[in-house]
Amino acid sequence: MVLALIKHGGNLREAAKQYNIPLENWVDLSTGINPNGWLPAEIPTHVWQRLPEENDGLVEAAQQYYGVKSILPVAGSQAAIQTLPLCRRKSTVGIISPAYAEHAYCWRQAGHHVIAIQREQIEQQLSNLDVLIIINPNNPDTFLTPHAHLVSWHQQLAKKGGWLIVDEAFMDSTPKHSLLQQNLDTLPKLIVLRSLGKFFGLAGLRLGFVIAKPELLEIIRQKQGTWAISHPTRWIGKHALQDNVWQIQSRQSLQQLSQALQQCLSSVNLKNVKTTHLFCYIQLETAKELREHLAQHGIWVRYFDQPKAIRIGLPRNEKELNRLGNLLERFTA
Ligand SMILES: Cc1ncc(COP(=O)(O)O)c(C=O)c1O
């Protein structure tokens, strides 16, 4: 099956062309990427020149950071999202709607039967499903699914050979909500995805992790082939995962930036704002008009059609926040 590729946020060059505003004049709030991400010190020459090797300490750094044993690095969690549908016979796959659209796209592309389900229907639908995918917290609507629900759904699926996939791409700023903190990573048929693209702000690096039983990780490893992750990516990833001090400071500063964004949105009377530490989500009848208004003035946010909503990423600093606040005020006045 061939489906048209999905559009994502972060497409600033496209916005610059469409609105005829130079790239450097934009504030890009169209993703949930930490605007003050981790940056490496100078990268040693041998990292550019030598082939990547698997025993370079990346896996140990990841085992330590995530608190798990059975873990595989992949070229962005997106790589796992694309590979997992190739590791199962044809299945019926349930995905909450709205959600990061690549999951449904990749399972459909691989010929599986995908159903978009509402959160309230999960229990009822579970007997029809072979695979359930939960993004936790959810992108875009920020919903955090409680552990007890995940554990119960996992038990029901695992009994019949089904999978529960929990995509924790946006979990790093609230680690206590991660399934990995509960030592649940040893459960068969549970697959957890993590990303260095969001909290660490290293979206361009293309590094993520799959946590699952070793047998499944070996299948994914074989499918991704040799040198799937570059040596610079492995080196940077290892050092980012080991930098505890940066991680603690960033959790605090993201919380502050996110509170400032929430205050800004409530001061212009935007209601029903839902938040994570990396983005806000607002369901709004005039979402399309608001996106257009902001874009005409060089602020790029993400618009969703069903339901009508916008997602606003974190402004990097007060200057960006004020620019957003002024434009929102003009829109809602
Ligand atoms: C929920 C979710 N999962 C996974 C990804 C893929 O991220 P990456 O491939 O950079 O790890 C994204 C990207 O936006 C996402 O929103």
The ligand as an SDF file (V2000), in Angstrom:
LIG
                    3D

 16 16  0  0  0  0  0  0  0  0999 V2000
    4.6450   11.0670   20.0120 C   0  0  0  0  0  0  0  0  0  0  0  0
    5.8460   10.9950   19.1380 C   0  0  0  0  0  0  0  0  0  0  0  0
    6.5420    9.8570   19.0670 N   0  0  0  0  0  0  0  0  0  0  0  0
    7.6390    9.7590   18.3100 C   0  0  0  0  0  0  0  0  0  0  0  0
    8.0830   10.8090   17.5470 C   0  0  0  0  0  0  0  0  0  0  0  0
    9.3280   10.6390   16.7180 C   0  0  0  0  0  0  0  0  0  0  0  0
   10.3900   11.3050   17.3060 O   0  0  0  0  0  0  0  0  0  0  0  0
   11.9060   10.9520   17.0080 P   0  0  0  0  0  0  0  0  0  0  0  0
   11.9340   10.0790   15.8010 O   0  0  0  0  0  0  0  0  0  0  0  0
   12.5880   12.2460   16.7930 O   0  0  0  0  0  0  0  0  0  0  0  0
   12.4140   10.2040   18.2220 O   0  0  0  0  0  0  0  0  0  0  0  0
    7.3900   12.0140   17.5730 C   0  0  0  0  0  0  0  0  0  0  0  0
    7.8440   13.1650   16.7750 C   0  0  0  0  0  0  0  0  0  0  0  0
    7.2510   14.2240   16.7420 O   0  0  0  0  0  0  0  0  0  0  0  0
    6.2420   12.1160   18.3960 C   0  0  0  0  0  0  0  0  0  0  0  0
    5.5360   13.2520   18.4750 O   0  0  0  0  0  0  0  0  0  0  0  0
  1  2  1  0
  2  3  1  0
  2 15  2  0
  3  4  2  0
  4  5  1  0
  5  6  1  0
  5 12  2  0
  6  7  1  0
  7  8  1  0
  8  9  2  0
  8 10  1  0
  8 11  1  0
 12 13  1  0
 12 15  1  0
 13 14  2  0
 15 16  1  0
M  END
$$$$
